[in-house]
Structure formats: structure tokens, C-alpha cells
Amino acid sequence: MRNITRLILFLALGMSLPFQGNAQSVRLIPKEQYVSGALDTENYFRLLTDQRVGVVANQTSIIGNTHLVDTLVVSGINVKRIFTPEHGFRGAADAGAKVTNGKDEKTGIEIASLYGKTKKPTPEMLKDIDVMLFDLQDVGVRFYTYISTLTYVMEACAEQDIPVIVLDRPNPNGFYIDGPVLKAENKSFVGMHPVPVVYGMTIGEYGKMVNCEGWMKDGVHCELTVVSIPGYDRNAIYELPVKPSPNLPNWEAVYLYPSLCFFEGTIVSVGRGTDKPFQIFGHPDMRGEFSFTPESKAGASKPLLEGQHCRGLDLTDYAHDYAVNPGELHLEWLISAYQQLKDKSFFTNYFRLLSGDKQLQKDIENGKSADEIRASWVSDLETFKAIRNKYLIY
């Protein structure tokens, strides 16, 4: 019944079903079986003893059911300062909203924002830090900003001779590699390095690559330790125990995010302001049997197309078919929406930063198919894979 429903929805949008095969055997690991480097306290607590510790953390920084910072404090570790990324320490801020400095209400520890006046720790922020502990749940997509925060943290610490310890966490989109490789002229906080949209590395592996490839300012090199994940399975989708940001509330949204986030650079809604962000997409002038109306809510104030009745596609069932879906970005959704709305200034300037390569927009506007576009990425992807392979831990 699910596949029949999908077929009806795809046909309603004038789309063909994508290839129903997968070169890899992908399995879903439920949150009850989730593991991370943070669990291996014996392997990093010894590096924090008698040190003034900075911690880059947010709501995903947990050990079991306990926040990492709480565990450190109870264990007698001297946490001097908390550094927090986009969405804030408790993860409630909207995407793109500035995060302010403050104090953690529970511990009284100072919080320094890395998504406000500065995205890179200043020397003043680091003056009384002996070692930096980094623990954020990434989702394995170039435009998800936690890897940019990691880059700036390593860069700042390298300049101040402060070692960095990364507590590695699973990449829920680590089972494939796809997308255009970022070109230098499109560098921004949503894409800093010459990597594809989906790069197939954990955040610890990514940190090693950035560090050793000389991708930080002036080629500085950080003293980096990665605490690995016990029994990590790269060819798996991990159901995260805590949502990594307000609009990625479940594993379905995380799974669909790499493909649907392209719509953030268009006039199409991806469901911000609904109960299915990054699981649906639509526009008032699109076809589709599924409809929704974005409204302001926590984590999505003033969403795109607020109050407007949108039609489009609900991809939740598609996510549930992960075992037979191709491991690739699904450009057919973007192409179909463009064909319906191309007379309405479909793309915004932000699309170039998300794609990392202005050619993707040109190819879609010129009527190229998803397969033709994907074929143009092959050479760059092979170059990236050769670099990536040097830094794999698992």
C-alpha cells in the first residue's frame, strides 16, 4: 500500500519514480542502540584532569540520558566555559537566528556564542582555556553548520596552542557520497571546504581531514585527538536520541535533509512551521495531493509562505523505504518543482551557496535530467574520495 501511495503522489506531481535499488545494504539503528565517543569517558577524562576545559556543546551533547557538561561537572572536571553553535546551547533557536552569550542556568557556567558577533572563538574567549572538548551531533551534510563551527574552533585553538578533543558521533547520512563539490568562490559558513554535499564521514574524520589538508587559515595545524565510536557502522542510518536542531525532529527529516535543503534556496517551502519540517515540500502554485499551511511556531518563526495554503509532496513514506531507495541526492524533486514554478523567479541567491557550484542551477534551468547532472559530478567526487580515504577511522 505504501508504494502504491508513493506512486500516486509522484504521478500527481508529474514525476517518475527514482531507481529502486541500492548498492549498499542500509539498516536503521534505533536510538536505543545509539553509541558515541562521549560514552568512552575513560579515554578522555584523563586528558581533562587538572585542566581548564572549554566545551563546545549543545543539546545533542549527551552521555546516555545525561548532558555531557553535567557529567563533567559531577566528575570534578573544571569546565571553564561553554561554547555554543547555531541554535544555541539548548538547541531552541531558529536557523540563522543570532545566539547570545550568557550563563547556563543549571551549572552557572559562562556560555560564549559562536553564532552571534563571531563564529570563531576570540583570543579573549580562549585566554583561560587549557584544552577544548568538542561534542556536537552532525548530520553529514556540507551546509549543516556544525562542521564549520568545528573548523573555526580548531583554527582558533591552533593559533593559541590549545589542543582539541573531538568526541565522535555517528553520521546518520554516512552511507553514501553525492553532490557537487564546493568551488572556492562559493565559500561561506554553509560550505567552507572542497567537499560534496554528502561527504560520508563522521565529524571526527572530517576534523582530521580539515586539519591535515591545510584547509584552515594560513594552513595552521591543530593538536587534535578524536575519541572514536565503539562498533560504528558506516552503512547505517542512526536514529538520533536528541534532535540535532529544531527543524530536524526525527530520523526521517535527517534522512531527507540532504535533498530537501536545496529548496531553502528557492521559493518552495520545506515544511518549516509545520509538524513535518524537511519531510514535505510545496508551494501555493504547485500540483500535489498533499497540502499544508506553514505557521509561526517554536524554532520556526515567520516561516517561508506563512499562512499560505501549499500543495506538494509528503516524503515520509519514501524515507520509510530507505532499504530500497538509492543512496543519492534526489534532484528529481527539485527539478519537478522548478518546471512548475520556473516563471516565478524560482531560485534565490542562497541556492548558489547551498549547492556550492553555480553550475547546478544552470543545469536545472537548461533542462538537464538528474542523471545528466549527477554524471557531471563524477570526476570531482573521485578526487574528493581519494582525499577522504586518508582520514577514515572506521
N, C-alpha and C positions, 0 to 999 in steps of 0.2 A: 504493500500500500504506500509506503514511504517513497519508493522510487517512482510510482505512478504519479504521486503528488508532485514530485520534483519535475517530472517530465511535463506535466500540465503547466507548472509555473514557468519553466524555461520557454515553452512554446508560446505562452501568453506574452512574453517579452520579445518574441521573435528571435529566440536564441537557440542554438544547438547544444545538446549535452556535451560536456567535455569528455575526453577519453577516459574510460572506466578501468584503467589498470594502474598498477603501481609497482615500480621496480623494487621497492623495499617493503619489507613486512613491518608495518607500523602497528604498535599496540598502545592502548591508553592505560597509563599508570594512575590509579586513583590516588586522591590526596592522602589516603590512609597509608600509602606506601611511599610517599614523598620523602626524599632524603636530600641533604645538603652538606656542604663543607662545614657549616656552622655547628653541626652536631659533633664534629670531631674536636671537642674542646681541649682534649689533652695535647693535640698537635699545635695549638696556637696560644693557649693560655700562658704557656711557659715563655712565649715571646713578649707577653704583655706585663709580666710581673715586674714590679718596681719601675714601671714606665708611665709617663703621662700620655694617655691614649686619646687620640681623636677617632671618632666613629662616624663613618658615612652610612646612614641608615634611614629607613622609613618603615612603614607598617609591615612590609614583607620580611623584615629582618628578625626572624623568629627562630627559636630553638624549641621544637615541639610546639607547645602552646604558650611559651613564654617569650617575651621580646628579648632580643639579644642584649640591649642596653640594661634591662633589668637583671639579666643573668650575670652580666659583667659586674654590676654594682654589688649584687649579693655575694659574688665570689671574691670581692675585695680588690677588683681591678680599678685603677684610678682613671675613670673616664673624665677627661678634662673638658671636652667639647663634642657636641653632636653636630654633624654637617648633614644638611638635608637637601634632596634634589627637587626637581619638578614634582608637583602635587603635595609637597610638604612632608613633615615627619610622620604624621598620622594618615597621610595619603588622601586627604579630602579636597584639596584644591583642584579647580578646573585645569584642564590642559591649557598651557600658555599663561596662566594667571601667576603673577608675581608671588613669591613666598617670602615672608618677612622673618627677620631674626626674632629671637625670643628665648623662652625657657621651657623645658619640659615640666609640665605640671606635676608629674609623678615623682621625678628624681631631683628636680631643681637644677638640672644641668643646662648650661647655656646651649642654645641652638643657633648655629650660623647657617644662613640660607645660601645655597648655591644655585638659586633660581630667582634672584632678586636684583640687587645692584651689581652683583658679579656672579659669574658662573664658575669662576676659578678661585680657589682659596687664596686669599692675600697673605703676604708675609706676616701681617699683623694677626691674622687668624691662626697662623701656624707657629707663632713665636714660642709658645709654651707646650708644644706637642713633640713627643719623642718618637712616636710610631703611629701610623694611621691604619685603622682597620676599616675595610670596605665590605659592605654586605647589602647588596640590592638584588632583587629578583628581576632579571632581564627577560625579554620575550624573544630575543634573537632576530630582531628586525632593525635595519640600519637607522630608520628615522625615529625609533624609540630612544629617548634622550639619555637613558641611564649609562650607555656606553660613552657618550660624550662627557658626562659628568666624571666617569672613571678616568678618561683621558686627561681632563683638566686637573683632577686630584693627583694623578701620577706626575704630571708635569710640574705642578706647584711643589709637590714633595721632593721631586728630583732636584729642583732648584734650591731647596732648603736642606738637602741631605737627610731627609726623613724617609725611613723605609715604609713600604706599603704592604699590607697583608690583605689579600682578597679571599674572602670565604666564597668558594664557588657554589653556584646553584644550577639546577638543570635548565637547559634551553628547551622550552616546550615546542619550539619550531626548529629544532636542531637536526631533523631527519632529512632535510633537503637543502639545496643551494640554488638560488634563482634570482633573476632580476638584472637590470642594468648596473654596471659598476660605476660608482660615482666619479665624475670628472672634476678636476681640481677647481675649475671656475664656478662650480655649484656648491662649494663647501659652505656649510652652515652648522648650527647646533643640531639640526636634524639630519646631518650627514657630514662627518668630518674626514673620512678616510676612503681610499680607493677600494671599497668593498661592495658586493652586490646587496640588494635589498634584504635578501635572506642569505645569511653567511654560514650557517651551520657550525657554530662554535659556542661554547659556554662563555660566560663573561670573563672567567679566569683565563681561558685560552685567548680570548680577544685581547685582554690586557697584555698578555705575553707578546702577542703579535705587534700591537701598537708600540710597546716598549722596545722591542728588538729590531723593528723595521725602521726606527728613526722617525716615526710619524709625529713626534711631539716637537714643540718649538725648539729650534736650534739643535735638534737631534739629541736632546738630553735623554739620559738613561736612568731609570728609577730602580732602586733596590727593591725588587718585587718578589713576594712569596705568595704562591697560590695554594690554598688548602683545598684538596680535591674532594670530590663527591664519592662516597663509598658505593660501589656497584652501579655506577651511572650507565644508562642505556641510551646511546645517542639516537637510535632508531625508535624513539618512543615519544608519545605526546604525554607530557606530565600535567595532571590536573593540579593546579596550584592551590595550596591551602589558604592563601590570602590573595585577594585580587591585587594585581600589581599597580593599578591605577583606577580611578573612579569609573571609567568607561570600558574597562575590560573586566566585567564582573564574573566571568566563568570561562571554562576551558573552550567552549565554542567560540566565544568572542576572541580569545587569544589565538585560536587556530585560524580564524578568518581574517584577523587583523592585517597580516601582510598584504593581502589582496585588496581588502576594502579600504585601507587607509589612503590609497591613491585618490579616492573620492574626496578626501579632505582638501585636495587641490582643485576641486570643481564646484559646481553649483548644486551638486547632489548631496542629500543628507545620508549619513551612515547610521542614523538612529540615535544620535545624541539627543537627550531629552525624552527618551522612551525607555521601556524596560528591556529593550534588546539592542543596546548600542553595539556596533560592529558585528551585528548578526543580520542586519537588514539594510537595504538602501532604497531610495526612492526620491521622487520629485513630483510636484503637482501636475506636470505636463508629461509624465511618463505613463506607459502602459504597465499593467500588472494586476493580478488578482489580490495581492496583499496591499493593505493600506495602513497608514499610521499618521499621527499628528504630533510633531515634536513640541514639547512644553518645557519651560524652565523648571529645573529641579536640582537637588544637591549634586554637585560635580558636573553639571551641565547648565549653567546659567546662560540665558539668551542663546539657545542652540540655533544652528542654521535652519531656516524655514520654520521658525517658531510659529505655532498656531495655524500652519497651513496643512491642508489635507494632502498627503503624499501617496502615490502609488508606486509599487516596485516589487521587490522580491525579498522573501524571508528565507535565509540560507541556513537556518538552524538544523533542518533535516539533512542538508548537504554535509554539514560538519559531522553529524552522527554517522555518515557513511565514510568516515576517514579511512577505513581499511581498504576501500576500493578506489578512493579518489587518487588522482595523480599528484605526486609531490611536486607541485609547481605553483607559481603565481597564476591566478585566474584572470587573465586580461579580457576574456570574453565578456565579463560583466561590465567592465569599463567601456569596452568598445560598443556594446549594445546601447548603453546609456548615452554615449556620445552621438551615436547615429540618430537617436530620438531627439536629442536636445542641442545638436550642433549649431543651430541658428540662434542660440541664446547665450553666446559667449561662455561656452561650457567650461573652459579651463581658466583658472586664476594663476597669478604669478607664483603662488606657493607650490604649484604642481611641479615646476622645474626643480625646486629644492627637494621635494619628496622623491621624485624619480632619480635625481642626481645626474640626469643626462637629458638635455633638451630634445634629443632625437626621439624619445618615446612619444612625446606629444605630436611631433611632426609625423611620425609613422601612423599614429591613430587618425590624424586629420587627413592623411593621404590614403586612407582606406586599407591599410595593410592588415592582414589577419594576425591572430595571436601567434600562430605557428611561425609566420614570417618574421614577426618582431622578435620572438624568442630565438630564432636562428641567428639573428644579428648579435646576440649576446655571447655566443659560444666561445669565441676567441678570448674575450676579456675574462670570462668565467674560468677558463682553463688556466689563464695566467694567475688569477686570484687563488685557485685551488692549489697551485704549486707553492704559493706563499703560505697559505693556510696550513698545509700539511706539516710544515716545520714546527708548528706550535700546538698540535693536538696532544692532549693529555690522555684521552680515553680512546 
